[in-house]
């Protein structure tokens, strides 16, 4: 059994402030960033961007050049006056003078529309790697009422601390970083336990135990849901939906004496 896990990428789970007033572009870019493992905070105008930058302390800002109210160049100048956060400017204006204006305002990089979302993700990682100090602690995860600090190994829901075992914490952290994505028990075993193979009921029991600590009604999970025949999905902040399928989940009828692994 392989228990060696690769060293984490220092850019993973970092918080990106995406400032884009075009909903279609914002949605596509957000989805690519989330799939790449980033947390994404959205703003549709410059004033909201400045407020969120102060409140949420992003690790990087993706900033559209043309914004309503306060344009991207002025937003970048104000960000630079208050924060050291790296900025990548997004623009449909591709002239050399326009690029120079953005860079002189303090942008770290410049991407011209139309752009490949996958290329943009690579540019984000490149800028982050240059800006994140070595041994910088992993960022906190704040989603759906959960506040999880990997550095302190603490987690709360709606301000109430949760008492989790080490493996329950790792499982919840993995799912919170990837909300609304479905993972099989095999995928969870490899990602959370670092095992290429093993008793899948270990995952089953840990899911059940975690539900007992995060769900209002563990018998009808509204957060950590079962997707029948596939695996599990975490839907934070969606308490009105009882989930897809029986709360027991695939193989949930199996108990395992090895669940404490």
Helices and strands as residue ranges (DSSP letters): E 15-19, H 23-35, E 39-43, H 46-56, E 60-64, H 72-82, E 86-91, H 96-104, E 109-112, H 117-131, E 141-143, E 146-149, E 154-157, E 160-161, H 166-176, E 182-183, H 185-188, I 189-193, H 201-214, G 218-220, E 224-227, E 231-234
